[in-house]
Amino acid sequence: MKEATPFAGEPKRTGWPQPMVGYHVDEAGDWVAELACGHCQHIRHQPPWINRPWVTTQQGREAMLGQTLVCRKCELGAPRDWCLPTEDPIIER
């Protein structure tokens, strides 16, 4: 099992690090990261539980493209999600 370095303010988690290659907004209005592996993961800023202030701005999301998130779905061998990475990452809302 590989270990990824957490973002500031996040707990250390084990799994497979995967780069973020795009974003989209789900039906509830929450941001979702599209990972290079084909899985998707919600990225929320809900302090004090989840501290990701970069999610709240276009500049923050642009700056985080290419950074890795731990993908537990890869570790579990889950099939790819249907939200495949986009050619032109959606970073505005």
C-alpha positions as CSV (number, residue, x, y, z in Angstrom):
1,M,0.0,0.0,0.0
2,K,1.4,3.4,-0.9
3,E,1.2,6.5,1.3
4,A,0.4,10.0,0.1
5,T,1.4,13.2,1.7
6,P,-1.8,14.9,2.9
7,F,-2.6,18.5,2.0
8,A,-2.2,21.0,4.9
9,G,-4.8,20.3,7.5
10,E,-5.8,16.9,6.3
11,P,-5.1,13.6,8.1
12,K,-2.6,11.2,6.6
13,R,-4.4,8.4,4.6
14,T,-3.2,5.3,2.9
15,G,-4.2,4.3,-0.7
16,W,-3.1,5.0,-4.2
17,P,-2.0,8.6,-5.0
18,Q,-3.6,9.8,-8.3
19,P,-3.2,13.2,-9.9
20,M,-6.2,15.5,-10.3
21,V,-6.8,16.1,-14.0
22,G,-10.1,18.0,-14.0
23,Y,-13.1,19.0,-12.0
24,H,-16.9,19.2,-12.3
25,V,-19.8,20.1,-10.1
26,D,-22.2,17.4,-9.1
27,E,-26.0,17.7,-8.9
28,A,-25.8,18.9,-5.3
29,G,-23.5,21.7,-6.2
30,D,-20.3,20.1,-4.7
31,W,-17.0,20.1,-6.5
32,V,-15.7,16.7,-7.7
33,A,-12.1,16.0,-8.7
34,E,-11.6,13.9,-11.8
35,L,-8.5,11.7,-11.2
36,A,-6.1,10.3,-13.8
37,C,-7.1,6.7,-12.9
38,G,-10.7,7.4,-14.0
39,H,-12.2,7.6,-10.6
40,C,-13.8,10.7,-9.1
41,Q,-13.6,12.1,-5.6
42,H,-15.6,14.9,-3.9
43,I,-13.3,17.8,-2.8
44,R,-15.1,19.8,-0.2
45,H,-14.1,22.7,2.1
46,Q,-16.0,22.1,5.3
47,P,-14.0,23.4,8.3
48,P,-13.2,22.2,10.9
49,W,-13.7,18.7,9.5
50,I,-12.3,19.1,6.0
51,N,-9.9,22.0,5.4
52,R,-9.5,22.6,1.6
53,P,-9.8,26.4,1.1
54,W,-8.3,26.0,-2.4
55,V,-11.6,24.4,-3.6
56,T,-13.5,27.6,-3.1
57,T,-11.7,29.6,-5.8
58,Q,-11.0,29.2,-9.5
59,Q,-7.3,30.1,-8.9
60,G,-7.1,27.5,-6.1
61,R,-8.5,24.7,-8.3
62,E,-6.2,25.7,-11.2
63,A,-3.2,25.6,-8.9
64,M,-4.1,22.1,-7.6
65,L,-4.4,20.4,-11.0
66,G,-1.8,17.7,-11.2
67,Q,-1.6,17.4,-7.4
68,T,-2.5,14.0,-6.0
69,L,-5.3,12.7,-3.9
70,V,-5.4,9.3,-2.3
71,C,-7.8,7.1,-4.3
72,R,-9.2,4.4,-2.1
73,K,-11.2,3.1,-5.1
74,C,-8.0,2.1,-6.8
75,E,-6.8,0.3,-3.7
76,L,-10.1,-1.6,-3.6
77,G,-10.0,-2.4,-7.3
78,A,-13.2,-0.6,-8.0
79,P,-14.2,-0.1,-11.6
80,R,-13.7,3.3,-13.2
81,D,-16.3,6.0,-12.5
82,W,-18.3,7.4,-15.4
83,C,-17.0,10.9,-14.8
84,L,-13.9,10.4,-17.0
85,P,-11.3,13.1,-17.0
86,T,-12.1,16.0,-19.3
87,E,-9.8,17.4,-22.0
88,D,-10.5,20.9,-20.8
89,P,-10.8,20.9,-17.0
90,I,-13.8,22.7,-15.6
91,I,-12.5,25.0,-12.9
92,E,-15.0,27.9,-12.9
93,R,-18.5,28.1,-11.4
